[in-house]
Amino acid sequence: MSTPDQAYGGGARQYATGGQTTTAPSAGYAQAGQQAGVQQAETTARAVRGGPRKVRLTLSRVDPWSVAKIGFLLSVAIGIAFVIMIGVLWTILDGMGVFADIDRTVRTVLGENGGSTFDLMQYVGFGRVLSLATVIGVIDVFLLTALTTLGAFLYNICSALVGGVQLTLTDD
């Protein structure tokens, strides 16, 4: 035959505090068992208060306008870095004499007998290369801004279907 505690779901019960699971003493236990359970609960509560907290969040929607603004700023930064990189690279190659060597090789291959002189710097001069890099950087700004905004719309559609991205944040 069962005792009244067992008949109504008595006995040891598990409960979770913070991220830890412990067993609570039932009402039918002796006084010593209750004191041990209280001490264990106090220890668990102290460990939870001192330890890092965990929070689970779901990123279910992204605002396309804020993504467009951030995408625009990042693509402008990438465009500026691209133009500066091209300028530095051209300066290094010119300092090493690469353009002079290529010009001399092309002149040797074509021969200077035809009366037409070939000057490589008319085609790959610093101003012309930097202008082309600037045009490419501006096109890059428009394309990257459009792609990030399109990505935000696609993310919102996909997250409506599958629920979004779940994140677990802790405060270490």
Beta strands, then each sheet from edge to edge (+ up, - down):
strand 1: 13-17
strand 2: 20-24
strand 3: 54-59
strand 4: 165-170
sheet 1: 1+ 2-
sheet 2: 3+ 4-
end
